[in-house]
């Protein structure tokens, strides 16, 4: 299971990028891992 970030450039500036929904997915995964870890102990 690998993790990655999708960087989406949806602005007029080529040097300005926004991190897409994968960032939110990583936060949700982090919360889920914390809950599972708590229940497992």
BELJO-V698218 format. One line per field, one symbol per residue. psi: psi as a letter, one per 40 degrees, with the letter a starting at -180 (. if undefined). Layout:
psi: ???
//
This chain:
psi: hiiihhhhgfidhdehihhaedddddddddddddddddde.
//
